[in-house]
């Protein structure tokens, strides 16, 4: 496999997206944003109705990228130890032996994360932030790369515990898959089973190559003028009409890193305002809090930010 530092990786990344698009039909932008999240070392939150392909998306990315995949169904009785792992006394060894939980996976699908209690949510989100697990006085690093895709049901559904803002902020992007268009839905209905197609797909990347690509994102050049634009966006977000809480400095860093990943996908080694604008809605809608505290209000504010002129 060609190393990313020897040639520009865009053809390789285009192949990843093309292969994933054979399974996830009619959603090229969602796939592109999802891959940008992983390249930026972030985590992804997908909020949508059951049955639109959230689990398939996570499994597809893991398969195409050659990464280990684990799925956890979150429920109200799920405990932190069910995710992180637990030490069990083994009689033969005469000692406690740690049995790692599903969080020790390169790609973890946290399905319906808002059905678990806040205590269990916090255990997962702490692991996401620190990329390690501290249990019983010992710190255990998580695999590299480590990528969490969490799915969330609409909050109006019964039996859900909404993620607080501080925990939402741990996700680099929040996306909606939405229903497929008519052509994609027809192909789904008339075509082969998605699971069988997924099992037949060969990986395009492997973990070392992906880690090298993530380093390539870190090396994307950012000019002073681009930082001026980014600061203008952050400042404007705090003064928009109808805003309660604007973007924090950490949100600005998230927007910068996501934009750099998008630039790599576009085949460039430098950041443009177009890259920031491409990822902005997915990065900021869960970080902006409008006065009416609605998702629609946050999406409206994000659209207003896109109207801010480039300095």
PyMOL commands that set and color helices and strands:
alter all, ss='L'
color gray80, all
select helices_A, chain A and resi 10-21+28-39+54-65+80-84+113-115+118-130+165-168+182-190+194-200+207-218+224-237+249-265+273-284+295-305
alter helices_A, ss='H'
color red, helices_A
select strands_A, chain A and resi 44-47+69-73+85-90+95-100+107-111+132-135+138-141+147-152+173-175+243-245+289-290
alter strands_A, ss='S'
color yellow, strands_A
deselect
rebuild
show_as cartoon
